[in-house]
Every structure is written in structure tokens, then in C-alpha cells.
């Protein structure tokens, strides 16, 4: 991303108004300092698409946006000193109708962990972390060539790249999170992290777990891979009885370790079908624009090639597995001896860094985390 294109992307998501329904998507005021002032007059078309490709790989950067499960009470504490972060949270309060900053800083954790709250919280904290990164290392934004976000993190990545504006993206996340919360409460379901071996039989195990559920009288049981994390590591979603069956019989399928995740439902499966219509309707109100850097879709791991695909794939993502391992290969695959870009995880937690280490150790050596917690402020970047 060239300097002017990088600035134009931020001008888009902090624009003076949304193209549709300004009353529905309140926009934060322009700050007196920081990125907004730098962006005035920047034209999106000043630099050709892919201009950053002329940089050497070591001079380029990749941004990774975390998803649900990374939230922690206190997040945002390490961000409030940076330009416009408070404005970001003030805008979020108008969109959401509650004080997200107070919830992020002080919890309680139980409230923050609710799907309806944690998805907006992670979304805003991640974009606030971009503000921090831009303040401390502006070249990391200006040299960005690609970005990806895990599940709800994909929405933040798209806002960062100028494909939609901040308030539009946050409102869509709000509707998505509330619909997923409702869907998850309709069926006792969850997600199971599984660390396997090369001989692990993930799909066969899921089929047998479904048959077990049928024997208990559960109709149309769901048990399937929902996240591809790194080689031999998957997250399986489905009915709770299916997941309990897998834990009890883990050795039979060559699973090394299993752990239930602290989420409320079987995400990224057909159990989320009730959330499809609400998300579809809100995404129809957004006029998506061409991302100014390559943004990779969770559905297939490849980058978006046209704005018209964004709405369709964000909806499909709800009921499809997150192909994060495939995304990491698509971003970092290169000839032997070629340098890797700097990678920044922007948002709470360091889970994506840990996954990157397992997917591509050489790429991970150029990884940094943009801390959002006050306590670890001195250790980040």
C-alpha cells in the first residue's frame, strides 16, 4: 500500500458520512490530530492497485485481526493514550447503544464473553490497535500488502482496507453477534479444540459422533470441522453430546488433546443458519468498495477479487469453516530464500501469532503483537 493509498483507506472508514443511512450508522467526529488530519485531500486513485508490490518482502507488512475468544477485561487500557481511540469508542457507543469502553476496561468478564458483546468489543479494539500501530510505526500501515481476520476479525480487516466504513462495519457486527447469540441459545452446542496427529481421522470421528447423537434421539445432529488452524489442529463444532462423545473417545481417533472452548454455540456450522437472514439484510445496506490491500476470505483462504463478492462471502462464512491454515499458506507461501514480510497482530490476545508459528515458523520470526492491555504496554512491538 502506498503512503497515499494507506491514508485514503483510513479516510474512507473515518469519512464525513456513510453513503446509506447516516442516521443508522453514526460516524465519529474528525479528531484534531492524528491520522484524520493527515488524510485530508488524499485521493484513493493516486496510486495504482498493488503499488506496494514494488517493495521488497522485508519492507512490506501484513496485518492479522483476531476473532471471538481473544477478548479480556482490560483491553483498550493500552490504547487510550493514542490519537482518536477515545473517539472510536465514542462512535461505538452511539452505534451500539451501550458503553463498550466501560465493558472492555472493567467487565465483568461474563458480560464481555457474551457473543453479542465480545464480537463488537474485539472489532473495535482491533481497529483501535491499528491506530496505535499507525502512531508508533506509520510505515507498517503504509507498507501493508495484505490483511486477514479470523471470523469477526474479517470485518475489521475490511474496514481497515477501506471496503466499508467503521460505523457500517460495527453495525453489521452488532447484528451478526446478536443473531449468532440467539441461534446458539436455541440448541445446546459448542466448539471443541482438537490437537491431533497425522493419522487423526477428523471427518470419520465427526460422522461417528453424529451417529451417537442419533442413537440418543437427536434429530439432524451437527458435528463438523469449523476451524482449520494449523496442521493436525482443528476446531470441531456441533451439538454438545457429539463433542462429549469425541472427548470420551479421543484416543480412538488419535487425538492428542481436546479442550472445550469458552463460546456459547456451534459457530461456523449450519447451526448458525438462523443468523444468515439478519446478516444478509444489514449487509445489503452497505455499498462495498474495492479493498486497498489484499483481504483474504475465511471461506476459501484466497483474497477478494471484487467488491461484489464481499457480501456473499461474509454471509457464507457464518455457516462455513474458517480456513485459517489455508489463508496462512496463501499469504506466506514463497520460494525458498525469499524474505518474509513483517506481521502485526492487531487486537487482543496472541493466538494468531501462535497459529502462525505452527503454520510457518520462518514467517513467525517477523511477527509482532500490538498490545491492547495496559499491563503489557512495555513489551509490545
SVG drawing of the C-alpha trace seen along z (x, -y; Angstrom):
<svg xmlns="http://www.w3.org/2000/svg" viewBox="-35 -20 53 66">
<polyline fill="none" stroke="black" stroke-width="0.4" points="0.0,0.0 1.5,-3.4 1.5,-6.2 -1.4,-8.0 -3.4,-4.8 -2.8,-3.9 -4.1,-7.3 -7.0,-7.1 -8.1,-3.8 -8.3,-5.5 -10.1,-8.5 -12.7,-6.1 -13.5,-4.5 -13.4,-7.8 -15.3,-9.7 -17.7,-12.6 -20.7,-10.4 -22.0,-7.0 -23.3,-6.6 -26.5,-5.0 -28.4,-5.7 -26.2,-8.1 -28.7,-8.1 -28.4,-4.3 -24.6,-4.3 -23.4,-7.3 -19.9,-8.4 -17.2,-9.6 -16.2,-13.2 -12.9,-14.0 -10.2,-14.5 -8.0,-17.5 -4.8,-15.4 -3.6,-12.1 -4.5,-10.2 -7.6,-12.1 -5.6,-15.3 -3.0,-13.5 -5.7,-12.1 -7.4,-15.2 -7.1,-15.6 -5.8,-12.1 -7.2,-10.6 -7.9,-6.9 -6.9,-6.7 -3.5,-8.4 -1.6,-5.2 -2.1,-2.0 -3.5,1.1 -0.7,3.3 1.8,0.4 3.3,1.9 4.3,5.0 7.3,3.0 8.7,3.1 10.9,6.0 9.1,8.5 11.1,7.5 9.9,3.9 6.2,5.0 3.8,5.8 0.8,8.0 -1.9,7.3 -3.9,10.1 -7.1,9.3 -8.2,11.7 -11.7,13.1 -14.0,14.1 -12.3,15.7 -9.4,13.3 -11.3,10.7 -10.1,10.0 -11.2,7.5 -8.8,4.5 -8.4,4.5 -8.3,0.9 -6.3,-0.1 -3.1,-0.2 -4.7,-2.2 -6.4,-5.2 -3.3,-7.5 -3.2,-7.3 -4.9,-9.7 -8.6,-9.2 -9.0,-6.0 -11.5,-7.6 -13.4,-9.0 -13.6,-5.4 -15.2,-4.2 -17.5,-7.2 -18.7,-6.4 -19.1,-2.7 -21.3,-3.8 -23.6,-5.7 -23.8,-2.7 -24.3,0.0 -26.4,-1.9 -24.2,-1.0 -20.7,-1.9 -18.4,0.6 -15.3,-1.1 -16.5,-0.7 -17.3,3.0 -13.9,3.6 -12.0,1.9 -13.9,3.2 -16.1,6.1 -17.4,8.1 -15.8,10.9 -19.1,12.9 -20.8,10.0 -17.8,9.4 -17.8,13.0 -21.3,12.9 -21.3,13.3 -23.4,10.2 -20.8,8.1 -17.5,9.7 -17.7,9.5 -18.1,5.7 -15.5,5.4 -12.9,7.3 -13.8,5.5 -13.3,2.0 -10.2,2.9 -8.6,4.3 -9.2,1.1 -8.0,-1.0 -4.8,1.2 -4.3,0.1 -4.5,-3.5 -1.7,-2.7 0.4,-0.9 0.0,-3.9 1.1,-6.2 4.2,-4.2 5.2,-2.7 3.4,-4.5 5.5,-2.7 3.8,0.6 0.5,-0.8 1.9,-2.5 3.7,0.7 0.8,3.1 0.3,5.5 -2.3,7.9 -4.6,8.4 -6.8,11.2 -9.2,11.5 -10.4,14.6 -14.2,14.8 -15.4,11.4 -11.9,10.2 -12.5,10.3 -15.0,7.4 -12.2,5.3 -9.8,6.2 -12.3,5.0 -12.8,1.7 -9.0,1.2 -8.7,1.7 -11.5,-0.8 -14.0,1.7 -16.6,0.3 -16.7,-2.4 -16.2,-2.0 -19.8,-2.6 -21.2,-0.4 -18.9,2.4 -19.6,2.1 -23.4,2.1 -23.1,5.2 -21.0,6.9 -23.7,5.9 -26.5,7.5 -24.3,10.6 -23.3,11.0 -26.9,10.7 -28.2,13.2 -25.4,15.7 -26.2,15.3 -29.9,16.1 -29.0,19.1 -26.6,20.5 -29.2,20.3 -31.7,22.4 -29.6,25.6 -27.2,26.9 -24.0,26.7 -20.3,25.6 -16.9,25.9 -14.1,28.3 -10.4,27.6 -8.6,30.8 -4.9,31.3 -4.4,34.4 -1.7,36.4 -1.1,37.0 -3.2,40.2 -6.1,38.4 -9.5,39.1 -11.3,35.8 -14.1,36.4 -14.7,40.0 -14.8,39.0 -17.5,36.4 -19.6,38.9 -19.4,41.3 -20.3,38.6 -23.4,37.8 -24.4,41.4 -24.1,41.4 -26.4,38.3 -28.9,40.1 -28.9,43.0 -29.9,40.6 -32.8,39.3 -31.2,36.1 -32.6,35.2 -30.2,33.9 -27.2,33.7 -24.3,31.4 -20.7,32.3 -18.1,31.0 -14.8,29.2 -15.4,25.4 -11.8,24.1 -8.7,25.2 -5.9,23.8 -2.6,25.4 -1.5,28.9 -3.3,31.6 -5.2,29.0 -8.9,28.4 -11.8,26.9 -15.0,29.0 -18.4,27.5 -21.7,29.1 -24.2,30.5 -22.8,30.8 -23.5,34.5 -21.4,35.0 -18.5,33.1 -18.7,35.0 -18.6,38.2 -15.4,37.1 -13.7,36.2 -14.6,39.5 -13.3,41.5 -10.4,39.2 -7.8,41.9 -9.8,44.0 -9.4,41.2 -5.7,40.4 -6.5,37.1 -3.6,35.9 -5.6,33.3 -9.1,31.9 -10.5,28.8 -13.9,27.2 -13.8,23.5 -15.5,20.8 -18.1,19.9 -21.8,20.2 -22.6,22.1 -21.6,24.3 -20.3,21.5 -19.4,21.8 -21.8,24.7 -25.4,24.9 -26.5,24.4 -25.9,20.7 -28.4,20.7 -31.0,18.6 -28.4,15.8 -28.0,15.8 -31.0,13.6 -30.4,10.8 -26.8,10.5 -27.8,10.6 -30.3,7.8 -27.8,5.5 -25.0,6.2 -27.4,5.2 -27.4,1.7 -23.6,1.4 -22.0,0.2 -18.8,2.2 -15.7,0.7 -12.6,2.4 -10.2,3.1 -7.0,1.1 -4.9,4.1 -5.4,7.8 -8.0,9.1 -8.3,12.9 -11.7,14.5 -12.2,17.1 -14.4,19.2 -11.6,20.3 -8.4,18.6 -7.9,16.6 -8.1,12.8 -11.2,11.0 -11.1,10.2 -14.2,7.9 -16.3,5.9 -19.4,7.7 -18.1,10.9 -17.7,9.5 -21.4,9.6 -21.9,13.1 -18.8,14.5 -19.3,12.7 -22.7,14.4 -21.4,17.8 -18.7,17.5 -21.4,17.8 -22.1,21.4 -18.8,22.5 -15.5,23.5 -12.8,20.8 -9.9,21.9 -7.2,20.1 -4.4,22.6 -5.2,22.2 -5.1,18.4 -1.7,18.5 -0.4,20.6 -1.9,18.2 -0.3,15.1 3.1,16.5 3.9,19.1 7.1,18.1 10.2,19.5 12.9,20.8 15.3,17.9 12.7,15.2 12.3,12.9 9.0,12.6 7.0,9.5 6.6,8.1 3.4,9.4 1.5,7.5 -1.4,9.0 -3.7,6.0 -6.1,6.7 -6.4,8.6 -4.5,11.8 -1.7,13.5 -3.5,16.6 -3.0,15.8 0.8,15.4 0.8,18.9 -1.0,20.3 1.3,18.6 4.3,20.2 2.8,23.6 1.9,22.9 5.1,21.1 8.0,20.8 10.1,18.5 7.2,16.1 6.6,16.0 10.1,14.8 9.0,11.4 5.8,11.3 4.9,8.7 1.8,8.1 0.2,4.7 -0.8,4.9 -4.1,3.6 -3.7,4.2 -2.1,1.6 -0.1,4.0 2.0,5.3 2.5,1.9 6.3,2.0 6.6,5.4 4.7,4.9 6.0,4.2"/>
</svg>
